[in-house]
């Protein structure tokens, strides 16, 4: 995985990487290894590996989507954040880091906050500075 991550960083295309037989855990580790270069190459990675189509995309994919916030990323996050799992806190936290992310996050949160348990809802509200 490290070798493939290095190749990807060096400019090799995602579709040319040797990932045959990789498990979900190995793809998640790969995304962790390339998180510094994921955002500008998300479309390429998604075309090769279809992370956005997974029921529960890897957290490093979701965090990259929260940094990119293009149309595809917003559609993915809209779907994922509506589920209401406490595991989404890292994504909400990422959204809270920028004014664009916070604005988008508040909009989504106002629509989906009822999906979250009370404690998680309070934590997200605090992250986004909403009451």
C-alpha positions in Angstrom: 0.0 0.0 0.0 2.9 2.4 0.8 4.4 1.7 -2.6 1.1 2.3 -4.4 0.6 5.5 -2.3 4.1 6.7 -3.3 3.3 5.9 -7.0 0.1 7.8 -6.8 1.8 10.8 -5.2 4.4 10.7 -7.9 1.7 11.2 -10.5 0.7 7.6 -11.5 -3.0 7.4 -12.3 -5.3 5.8 -9.8 -6.5 3.3 -12.4 -2.9 2.1 -12.9 -2.3 1.2 -9.3 -2.0 -2.4 -8.2 -4.9 -2.8 -5.8 -6.2 -6.2 -6.9 -7.2 -8.1 -3.8 -7.2 -5.1 -1.5 -9.7 -5.3 1.4 -11.7 -2.4 2.7 -9.2 -1.9 5.4 -6.3 -1.7 2.9 -8.2 0.9 0.8 -8.8 2.9 4.0 -5.2 2.8 4.9 -4.3 3.8 1.4 -6.6 6.9 1.7 -4.9 7.7 5.0 -1.5 7.6 3.3 -2.5 9.9 0.5 -4.8 12.3 2.4 -2.5 15.2 1.6 -3.1 14.8 -2.1 -6.6 13.4 -2.2 -8.7 16.5 -2.6 -7.4 17.7 -6.0 -7.6 14.1 -7.4 -10.9 13.0 -5.9 -12.7 12.6 -9.3 -9.9 10.4 -10.5 -9.9 8.3 -7.4 -13.7 8.0 -7.4 -13.7 6.9 -11.1 -11.2 4.1 -10.3 -12.5 3.0 -6.9 -16.1 4.3 -6.5 -15.7 5.4 -2.9 -18.6 7.8 -3.2 -21.0 5.0 -4.1 -20.3 2.9 -0.9 -23.0 2.8 1.7 -20.4 4.0 4.2 -17.5 5.6 2.5 -14.1 5.6 4.3 -13.7 8.4 6.8 -10.7 9.8 4.9 -12.8 10.0 1.8 -15.6 11.8 3.7 -13.1 14.2 5.2 -11.7 15.0 1.8 -15.2 15.6 0.5 -15.8 18.0 3.4 -12.7 19.9 2.3 -13.5 20.0 -1.4 -17.2 20.7 -1.2 -17.9 20.5 -4.9 -21.3 19.3 -6.2 -20.4 15.6 -6.0 -19.0 16.0 -2.5 -22.0 17.9 -1.3 -24.3 15.1 -2.7 -22.2 12.5 -0.9 -22.2 14.4 2.4 -25.9 15.2 2.2 -26.6 11.5 2.0 -24.1 10.4 4.6 -24.8 13.1 7.2 -28.5 12.5 7.0 -28.0 9.0 8.5 -27.3 10.5 12.0 -24.5 8.4 13.3 -22.1 9.6 16.0 -19.3 8.4 13.7 -19.9 11.5 11.5 -18.5 13.9 14.1 -15.1 14.0 12.4 -16.8 15.1 9.2 -18.9 17.8 11.0 -15.6 19.0 12.7 -13.9 19.2 9.3 -16.8 21.3 8.0 -16.6 23.6 10.9 -12.9 24.5 10.0 -13.8 26.9 7.2 -16.5 29.5 6.7 -17.6 27.8 3.5 -17.7 24.4 5.3 -19.5 25.9 8.3 -22.1 27.6 6.1 -22.8 24.3 4.2 -22.7 22.3 7.5 -25.3 24.6 9.2 -27.6 24.2 6.2 -27.3 20.4 6.3 -27.5 20.3 10.1 -30.7 22.3 10.2 -32.3 19.7 7.8 -31.0 16.5 9.5 -30.5 17.3 13.2 -33.5 15.2 14.2 -31.6 12.1 12.9 -29.1 12.5 15.7 -29.3 11.5 19.3 -29.4 14.4 21.8 -25.7 14.3 22.8 -24.4 14.0 19.3 -26.8 16.8 18.2 -25.5 19.1 20.9 -21.9 18.3 20.0 -22.5 19.1 16.3 -24.4 22.3 17.2 -21.4 23.3 19.3 -18.9 22.6 16.5 -21.0 24.7 14.0 -21.8 27.4 16.6 -25.6 27.1 16.2 -28.2 26.8 18.9 
